[in-house]
Amino acid sequence: MNAMRDLNYQSPTLRRHVREEIQRRILSGKCQPGERLAQQSLAKELGVGQGTIRESLLELEWLGLVESVDRLGVFVGRLDTAHLAEAYEVREYLEGLAARRACAYASHSDLAVLEEMAERIWALSNAGKVEEMGAVDRAFHLQIMSLSRNRILLRLAAGYRVLGMAVRTAREPRQVHEEHTGIVDAIKRNLPDEAEKLARQHVEETRRTIALEAESDDYEPIWVLNSQD
């Protein structure tokens, strides 16, 4: 953890690293729902001050990953299907807006990056490289958000993307590829209505898949743990 100590002079950067580490432990199952997160122990283990831990936990509480109970402390939250559905509802609207705005701001090089990402997702899926595919898929969506050039939209997206963009579903790869390329093509042709519609439909289809998978009694979300912040 010496690397974290070296970042003490960069509070926002340090806090992000700490937040991501705690987030990784929660999503990987290392920290179980209902488990108490002791700030003093975390500070000692990660080599940072308790103030940094406290601020990181506040951010995670806003994201819905932890819960604060008066006079008892901070506990790992319960990530149920309803929570995921809410995140995807928000994601649907925000990503639709991002795709719409990207039509006005995306350059030729930006579009080339998106096209390359879409093809890489398809190739990795065909090769059975699920973890890599999930990380690139996440980056593809974050790239469209970034192309919106709207800082408020990006800040709002930070709240849902931990849940709504970090869970992997078993959708048919060819269909996902067609949806990705359709969104990019609409942006390239400067069709904001079409881009927004396709982006929203893409997220909606994923939300429906999660709902169907969740009907199984033993459903457990499969998280994409690679950070793309």
C-alpha positions in Angstrom: 0.0 0.0 0.0 3.0 2.3 -0.3 1.6 3.6 -3.6 -1.5 4.9 -1.7 0.7 6.6 0.9 2.6 8.4 -1.9 -0.7 9.9 -3.1 -1.5 11.6 0.2 -0.8 15.0 -1.4 -3.5 14.3 -4.0 -6.6 14.0 -1.9 -9.2 13.5 -4.8 -6.9 10.9 -6.4 -6.3 9.1 -3.2 -9.9 9.1 -2.3 -10.8 7.6 -5.6 -8.3 4.8 -5.2 -9.6 4.0 -1.7 -13.2 4.2 -2.9 -12.4 1.8 -5.7 -10.7 -0.7 -3.4 -13.6 -0.8 -1.0 -16.0 -1.0 -4.0 -14.0 -3.9 -5.4 -14.2 -5.8 -2.1 -18.0 -5.3 -2.0 -18.7 -6.3 -5.6 -16.3 -9.3 -5.4 -18.0 -10.6 -2.3 -15.0 -10.2 0.0 -17.2 -7.9 2.1 -20.6 -9.4 2.6 -24.0 -7.6 2.8 -24.6 -6.5 6.4 -20.9 -6.6 7.3 -19.7 -3.6 9.3 -16.9 -1.5 7.7 -14.7 -0.3 10.6 -13.2 3.0 9.5 -10.2 2.7 11.8 -9.3 -0.8 10.6 -9.7 0.3 7.0 -7.5 3.3 7.5 -4.7 1.3 9.0 -5.0 -1.5 6.4 -5.0 0.9 3.4 -2.4 3.3 4.9 -4.6 6.4 4.8 -6.2 8.8 7.3 -9.7 8.1 8.7 -10.9 11.3 7.0 -10.2 9.7 3.6 -12.0 6.5 4.6 -14.9 8.5 5.8 -15.2 10.5 2.6 -14.9 7.4 0.5 -17.6 5.7 2.4 -19.9 8.7 2.0 -19.4 8.4 -1.8 -20.2 4.7 -1.7 -23.3 5.4 0.4 -24.5 7.8 -2.3 -23.9 5.0 -4.8 -26.0 2.6 -2.7 -23.1 0.2 -1.9 -23.0 0.9 1.8 -25.5 2.0 4.4 -24.9 4.2 7.5 -26.8 3.4 10.7 -26.8 6.0 13.4 -24.5 5.2 16.3 -23.8 1.8 14.9 -21.5 2.5 11.9 -21.3 1.9 8.2 -22.4 -1.5 6.7 -22.2 -3.2 3.3 -25.5 -2.7 1.5 -27.7 -5.4 0.0 -27.5 -5.3 -3.8 -30.9 -6.8 -4.7 -32.6 -7.0 -8.1 -34.8 -4.0 -7.4 -31.7 -1.9 -6.8 -30.3 -3.0 -10.1 -33.5 -2.3 -11.9 -33.6 1.3 -10.6 -30.0 1.8 -11.7 -30.9 0.6 -15.2 -33.9 2.9 -15.4 -31.7 5.9 -14.7 -29.0 4.6 -17.1 -31.6 4.3 -19.9 -32.5 8.0 -19.9 -28.9 9.3 -19.3 -27.3 7.2 -22.0 -30.1 8.1 -24.4 -29.3 11.8 -23.7 -25.6 11.2 -24.0 -26.0 9.5 -27.4 -28.2 12.4 -28.6 -25.6 15.0 -27.5 -22.7 13.0 -29.0 -24.1 13.6 -32.5 -23.1 17.2 -32.2 -19.7 16.7 -30.6 -18.2 13.4 -31.9 -15.3 13.8 -34.2 -14.1 11.4 -36.9 -11.5 10.1 -34.6 -14.0 9.7 -31.8 -16.2 7.6 -34.0 -13.3 5.5 -35.1 -12.6 4.7 -31.5 -16.2 3.7 -30.9 -16.3 1.5 -34.0 -13.0 -0.1 -32.9 -14.4 -0.8 -29.4 -17.6 -2.3 -30.9 -15.6 -4.7 -33.0 -13.3 -5.6 -30.2 -16.3 -6.4 -27.9 -17.6 -8.7 -30.7 -14.2 -10.3 -31.2 -13.6 -10.9 -27.5 -17.1 -12.3 -27.1 -16.5 -14.8 -29.9 -13.2 -15.8 -28.4 -14.9 -16.5 -25.1 -12.8 -13.8 -23.3 -15.7 -12.7 -21.1 -13.7 -10.6 -18.5 -12.0 -8.6 -21.2 -15.2 -8.2 -23.2 -17.0 -6.9 -20.2 -14.3 -4.3 -19.5 -14.3 -3.0 -23.1 -18.1 -2.9 -23.2 -18.0 -0.8 -20.1 -15.4 1.5 -21.7 -17.6 1.8 -24.8 -20.5 3.1 -22.9 -18.4 5.5 -20.8 -16.9 6.8 -24.0 -20.3 7.8 -25.3 -21.1 9.5 -22.0 -17.8 11.4 -22.3 -18.7 12.5 -25.8 -21.8 14.2 -24.5 -19.5 17.1 -23.3 -21.9 17.6 -20.4 -20.2 17.7 -17.0 -23.5 17.4 -15.0 -24.5 14.4 -17.0 -21.2 12.8 -16.3 -21.5 13.5 -12.6 -25.0 12.0 -12.6 -23.8 9.0 -14.5 -21.2 8.3 -11.8 -24.0 7.4 -9.4 -25.5 4.6 -11.5 -22.6 3.3 -13.4 -21.2 1.3 -10.5 -24.4 -0.8 -10.5 -25.9 -0.2 -13.9 -22.7 -0.6 -15.9 -20.8 -3.1 -13.8 -23.1 -6.1 -14.0 -22.7 -8.6 -16.8 -25.6 -10.3 -18.5 -25.9 -13.3 -20.8 -27.2 -11.5 -23.9 -26.7 -12.9 -27.4 -23.4 -11.4 -28.6 -24.5 -10.8 -32.2 -27.5 -8.8 -31.0 -25.4 -6.7 -28.7 -23.0 -6.1 -31.6 -25.8 -5.0 -33.9 -27.1 -2.6 -31.2 -23.6 -1.1 -30.6 -22.9 -0.5 -34.3 -26.4 0.9 -34.7 -25.8 3.5 -32.0 -22.5 4.4 -33.5 -23.9 4.7 -37.0 -26.7 7.0 -35.8 -24.2 9.2 -34.1 -22.0 9.2 -37.3 -25.0 10.2 -39.5 -25.9 12.9 -37.0 -29.4 11.5 -36.2 -29.9 12.6 -32.6 -33.5 11.1 -32.3 -32.3 7.8 -33.7 -29.2 7.7 -31.6 -31.2 8.4 -28.4 -33.8 5.8 -29.3 -31.2 3.1 -30.0 -29.2 3.8 -26.9 -32.3 3.6 -24.7 -33.5 0.4 -26.3 -30.0 -1.1 -25.8 -30.1 -0.5 -22.1 -33.8 -1.5 -21.8 -33.0 -4.9 -23.4 -30.2 -5.5 -20.9 -32.6 -4.5 -18.0 -35.1 -7.0 -19.3 -32.4 -9.7 -19.5 -31.5 -9.0 -15.8 -35.2 -9.2 -14.8 -35.5 -12.6 -16.5 -32.3 -14.0 -15.0 -33.4 -12.7 -11.6 -36.5 -14.9 -11.7 -34.1 -17.8 -10.8 -33.9 -18.3 -7.0 -30.2 -18.6 -7.1 -29.5 -15.5 -9.2 -26.3 -13.7 -8.4 -25.1 -10.6 -10.3 -21.8 -11.1 -12.2 -19.8 -7.9 -11.7 -17.3 -6.4 -14.1 -14.7 -5.3 -11.6 -12.3 -3.6 -13.9 -12.3 0.2 -13.2 -12.6 2.5 -16.2 -12.7 5.8 -14.3 
